[in-house]
Amino acid sequence: MAAQISVAIAEADDGWLATVTVRDGERATEHRVAVRPETYELLTGGAVTPKELVVASFAFLLEHEPQDAILKRFDLAVIGRYFQATSSI
């Protein structure tokens, strides 16, 4: 069964703050993700909502690591830096 991703997003002074719950059966994890306007524009060009960006980002993360390995609190830009750095290994 695929994990379910639920996102609640609120505007913040420097973009958006998302509270993400990942549920896989009985197990659930919660994460707080900051989305800065420049990251949002770079990744989407405004084509999707910030919430859709966060959902897609977590779907990507779950394809590459277990939900327990996802940081509890991070800036969305960290995903690209981390996976770019590890893809060259």
C-alpha positions in Angstrom: 0.0 0.0 0.0 1.4 3.4 -1.0 1.9 6.0 1.7 -0.7 8.7 2.0 0.5 12.3 2.0 -1.6 15.0 3.7 -0.5 18.7 3.5 -1.8 21.7 5.4 -0.1 24.9 4.2 -0.1 28.4 5.6 1.4 31.6 4.4 4.5 32.8 6.3 6.5 35.9 6.3 9.1 34.3 4.0 6.8 32.1 1.8 4.8 29.2 3.1 5.0 26.7 6.0 3.6 23.2 5.3 2.7 20.6 7.9 3.0 17.3 6.2 1.7 14.0 7.5 2.8 10.8 5.9 0.7 7.7 6.8 1.6 4.2 5.8 -0.8 1.8 7.4 -0.7 2.3 11.1 2.6 4.3 11.0 2.5 8.1 10.6 5.2 10.8 10.6 4.8 14.5 10.7 7.1 17.0 9.0 7.3 20.8 8.8 8.6 22.2 5.5 9.4 25.8 4.7 8.8 26.9 1.1 10.5 30.1 0.0 9.1 32.1 -2.9 12.3 31.8 -4.9 12.3 28.0 -4.5 8.7 27.9 -5.5 9.2 30.0 -8.6 12.3 28.1 -9.6 10.7 24.7 -9.3 7.2 25.5 -10.6 7.2 28.8 -12.5 3.8 29.3 -10.8 2.3 26.3 -12.7 1.1 24.5 -9.6 0.2 25.6 -6.0 2.7 25.5 -3.2 0.7 22.7 -1.7 0.9 20.6 -4.9 4.7 21.3 -4.9 5.0 19.9 -1.4 2.9 16.8 -2.2 5.0 16.1 -5.3 8.2 16.7 -3.3 7.2 14.1 -0.7 6.2 11.6 -3.4 9.7 12.0 -4.7 11.3 11.6 -1.3 9.2 8.5 -0.6 10.5 6.9 -3.9 14.1 7.4 -2.6 13.9 6.8 1.2 11.7 5.5 3.9 9.3 8.0 5.6 11.3 7.7 8.8 14.4 8.9 7.1 12.8 12.2 6.0 13.8 15.1 8.1 11.2 16.3 10.6 11.9 20.0 9.8 13.6 21.4 6.6 13.5 24.0 3.8 12.2 22.5 0.6 15.4 23.6 -1.3 17.4 21.1 0.7 15.9 18.3 -1.3 17.5 19.4 -4.5 20.9 20.0 -2.9 20.9 16.7 -1.1 19.9 14.6 -4.1 22.1 16.5 -6.5 25.1 15.9 -4.1 24.3 12.2 -3.7 23.6 11.5 -7.4 27.3 12.1 -8.2 28.6 9.5 -5.8 
